[in-house]
Each structure stands twice: as C-alpha cells, then as structure tokens.
C-alpha cells in the first residue's frame, strides 16, 4: 500500500507530507484548495510528462516522493520501497528507486505495479479497449483457461518456429547443393588425372623440341651400331675387343675378369641401341597432337585459376564436395516429423482458444447483468452494459472462429470491448468513446465491485486514486457510492478526493486540503482530521449557515453511522 506521499514545491504546495492508512482514505477541501494536486503528484510518479512550469514560483525544483509498504509473498520478503521524482528548473526530470538513480521508465513500472489513478484528465484503463479482456477474465476467473491457452500457444510458436527454421535452412541447403553439384560435375567432366598437367607439360616440351631430339638420337644410334657408310659402331668394336681378350684369358685370371666386364658392357650397349632404334622407329612429330595437348593444358590451367587450387588439390576437393553432398540429402522424414508436431500443437492451441472463448462468452452475460444492476445502483438510470466478444480476422491467422482464420493474441483469439448505454432512449456505444469522466469512474467502480463480489479478488493494482468520482452526481447518490467504495476497500487501498459528505464520512482516514496566504505567498496545506475537526469539516461540506447546529448534528450522524460499517 501507499503509506506516505511527500510533495515539495509543486505549484502552490510548498512542503506537504500525507500519511495514508489501509482501506478508504478521503481528501476534502474547498473548491480550488488544491486537492487535485495530489492526483497530479501521483501522475508524476507514474511518469507523466512535466515541465518546469509545475515548480513553485521562486524555487529551483519540485519533488514528489512516495513510500510503499509491500506485503511478503512466496516469491518476495516484502518491505518498504521508496520512489522519488524531481523536476528541475532546466526542464529535466530525474528519478530514484530505493535511493538508486533510475530511468523514468523504471519509475513508472515500479509505481504502476501498485497504483492506478482515476481522474478527470486521466486516460483510464477503461479507455483502453485492450484492458477490457482483463476485467472479463478476472470476473470469470479464467486463469486456468488462460494458462492452458498460453502454454499451448507457446508450444505452437516453438513448433512453428522450428518448422520455419527447417524450411529456411533447407532453402539455403538447396542453393548450396546446386552449387556443390555443379562443381563436382565439372570436375568429373574434366576427367583430371593426378600429375596430368606435369605430363602435358613434358609432352609439349618434347614435341616442341622433336627435331633436335631426333637428330641427337640418330647420332647416338650411329655411334652404337655404325654408320650407313659401313664404318663399325661401338657395339661391333666392343665385340672384337672381347674376342681378342678371350684368346689370352687363360694366360692370366685377371684378363678373364676384363672379358666379363666387357661382356656386361656389350649387353648394356646393345639394350641401349635397341631402345634407341625402337624410339626412332616410333618417333613422329604431330602438329595436331601438339595443339590438342596445349588445349588440354589451357583447360586445366583455367580450372586451377577459377578454383584457386592446383589440379591434384581440385581432385581432393571434389571428393570432399561429394561427401558433403551426401550429408546434404534432405531428410523428408525430419520435415514430416516437424510438420506433424506443429499440426498437433495447432490443434491444441485452437482447442484451448475455443474453450477460453466459450468461457468468456458465458461469463460476458453474467457480467452484463451484474454491471447493468450496479450502474443503476450508482444512479446511471436506464443504463445498459454489454460485453462484446469478437475476434480479429487474418488470412494467415492460426486460430479459427466461425470457420474464419483469426489472429492468435497472447491472451487468446478474442477481442473484448465493453459497450454501454448511459441514458434511456440513446444507442449504446463503446465505453471508451461515449462515457463521460464521471460515468467512466462509476463504471470502473461498479466493475471492480462486480469482480470482487464474484471471485473475492482481482489481479489489478492495489492502490486506487479516485478524483471527480462524484462529478455531476446528486447528493442522493453519495451514500450509494460510499457503500461501493467501502466494499472495494476490503481488497484495495483507496484514496478518494471528494466533495460529498457521505463519502468523506465513510473514510478510515480523513485529510483536509486548504490554502493559506502569508507574506504575499499562497501555500496549500494538508491536515489529518478526527473528532471535532472532522465533524466540522463534514458540516462544512453539508452546506448551510456557518456553525449551524443542525448541520453539525447531521455531520455527527453521518460519522456515527459510518463508524458502524467501516472495515477494520
């Protein structure tokens, strides 16, 4: 709850500290006394924009500080949270949460967990149609339905995301597969052999030097076998030398060794001569073959340039690409499994959404009856309240409503909007469009009362600040509104700025706002009242002559009557 609010140098407020109790707190005062500044201070804590114009004349800054007492929960220890916002003369705004500097967004999020303002210039939650579904779910206690839907939606989103991710990866793999297959096919068509380029280079070199090679080999063959003019070659001469030595080999064993060596040499020379003869017999210069070999070399060099690797490396890389292609084979079974999982999750989320819609549609009728009765009690004569449960269609929405595709929202497939008729004979319209400030405050009051009566609690903020709740309302409605506020204060801390004595008398704590002038300056002050002072304030609010005994007696009766119904 909000236990304390301190306002310093804000407009006519110089330095005021307000202490609040649990339950219903009321603020009263004459018109223009500055009561609405309390709501303005709350709005500053909630992050509303502010300029240096809000700073009290002659001061350099304005500040608002609040102390929240938070209850212990299973997840938290509870304790005290202190928040502060300061507006300086340069127009800049600064915020603190528990003494630590914080961005304005953090200040807003911290305060918005516990406090909700209702005032003439406020964008009330009811003016935001997106919040209407929260009220309906709170009234219908749809928490379990919501939890099942959200779990199903999360499962569907995961399954759908996995399938979409697979399809994206598959598309990339298809592109990669085409590229790899092209490369492998190109290398296979090239028919590259290891070391082929070196062989081609050697063949080209030989063909380019064929004349010199033929001439040299002819000389070698003539030397070995003899010339055409009949002169003997080396092999003939060597045979003659062997025969000469063989005749005297028996004279000296060493000569026999010479014969053996020369015989081996003769065999070697004859093998060489035969080889040269065979080479010369088969040797032929072919210009077409030279061109073909050169073209093959050019083709291989172009491949090497394009792939930035040599031919042998390209063969190794092609084998690697082939293995990668085998791994890129699409697993139809994997996609089928993912699709099956997605479809199962889709059925589950659709089922959960249908059950949630059924529950909301049923609850809407009960809420409409309760609200129409509550608005009549709050003197909105001829009121009619209707909850419209619709949906947002979308061609690719995963949900189905009436055979049409619908958007899946975080809280279901439903779009809820409150419709109201506030005067007999008039047509109904959206609450956020046709209800006046006073009417929408009473609608909110009736709505919270209905939620609390139905389920004992709701999940909306714990501190409610009402301003202008009694705007445009006759005195005969004061007691009814007071009763509603008292009922609501069982579950919420309420701060109500009011002009109605019945409401003021119902408060557990009563604060009076007044202006005082001194030294040419005006300041607003806030004073807690009780006993005689409170009776005097209630009497003032009742009107009539100053100090009237009847008015004072009536104030006493109001306070005495309310003391019997006040909550502890």
C-alpha positions, 0 to 999 in steps of 0.5 A: 500500500501507499503509506506516505506521499511527500510533495515539495514545491509543486505549484502552490504546495510548498512542503506537504507530507500525507500519511495514508492508512489501509482501506478508504482514505478521503481528501476534502477541501474547498473548491480550488484548495488544491486537492487535485494536486495530489492526483497530479503528484501521483501522475508524476510518479507514474511518469507523466510528462512535466515541465518546469512550469509545475515548480513553485514560483521562486524555487529551483525544483519540485519533488514528489516522493512516495513510500510503499509498504509491500506485503511478503509473498512466496516469491518476495520478503516484502518491505518498504520501497521508496520512489522519488521524482524531481523536476528541475528548473532546466526542464529535466526530470530525474528519478530514484528507486530505493535511493538508486538513480533510475530511468523514468521508465523504471519509475513508472513500472515500479509505481504502476505495479501498485497504483492506478489513478482515476481522474478527470484528465486521466486516460483510464484503463477503461479507455483502453479497449485492450484492458477490457479482456482483463476485467472479463477474465478476472470476473470469470476467473479464467486463469486456468483457461488462460494458462492452458491457452498460453502454454499451448500457444507457446508450444505452437510458436516453438513448433512453428518456429522450428518448422520455419527454421527447417524450411529456411535452412533447407532453402539455403541447403538447396542453393548450396547443393546446386552449387556443390553439384555443379562443381563436382560435375565439372570436375568429373567432366574434366576427367583430371588425372593426378600429375596430368598437367606435369605430363602435358607439360613434358609432352609439349616440351618434347614435341616442341623440341622433336627435331633436335631430339631426333637428330641427337638420337640418330647420332647416338644410334650411329655411334652404337651400331655404325654408320650407313657408310659401313664404318663399325659402331661401338657395339661391333668394336666392343665385340672384337675387343672381347674376342681378342681378350678371350684368346689370352684369358687363360694366360692370366685370371685377371684378363678373364675378369676384363672379358666379363666386364666387357661382356656386361658392357656389350649387353648394356650397349646393345639394350641401349641401341635397341631402345634407341632404334625402337624410339626412332622407329616410333618417333613422329612429330604431330602438329595436331597432337601438339595443339590438342595437348596445349588445349588440354593444358589451357583447360586445366590451367583455367580450372586451377585459376577459377578454383584457386587450387592446383589440379591434384588439390581440385581432385581432393576437393571434389571428393570432399564436395561429394561427401558433403553432398551426401550429408546434404540429402534432405531428410523428408522424414525430419520435415514430416516429423516437424510438420506433424508436431506443429499440426498437433500443437495447432490443434491444441492451441485452437482447442484451448482458444475455443474453450477460453472463448466459450468461457468468456462468452458465458461469463460476458452475460453474467457480467452484463447483468451484474454491471447493468444492476450496479450502474443503476445502483450508482444512479446511471438510470436506464443504463445498459452494459454489454460485453462484446466478444469478437475476434480479429480476422487474418488470412494467415491467422492460426486460430479459427472462429466461425470457420474464419482464420483469426489472429492468435493474441497472447491472451487468446483469439478474442477481442473484448470491448465493453459497450454501454448505454448511459441514458434511456432512449440513446444507442449504446456505444463503446465505453471508451468513446461515449462515457463521460469522466464521471460515468467512466469512474462509476463504471470502473467502480461498479466493475471492480465491485462486480469482480470482487463480489464474484471471485473475492479478488482481482489481479489489478493494482492495489492502490486506487486514486479516485478524483471527480468520482462524484462529478455531476452526481446528486447528493442522493447518490453519495451514500450509494457510492460510499457503500461501493467504495467501502466494499472495494476497500476490503481488497484495495487501498483507496484514496478518494478526493471528494466533495460529498459528505457521505463519502468523506464520512465513510473514510478510515482516514480523513485529510483536509486540503486548504490554502493559506496566504502569508507574506504575499505567498499562497501555500496549500496545506494538508491536515489529518482530521478526527473528532471535532475537526472532522465533524466540522469539516463534514458540516462544512461540506453539508452546506448551510449557515456557518456553525449551524447546529443542525448541520453539525448534528447531521455531520455527527450522524453521518460519522456515527453511522459510518463508524458502524460499517467501516472495515477494520 
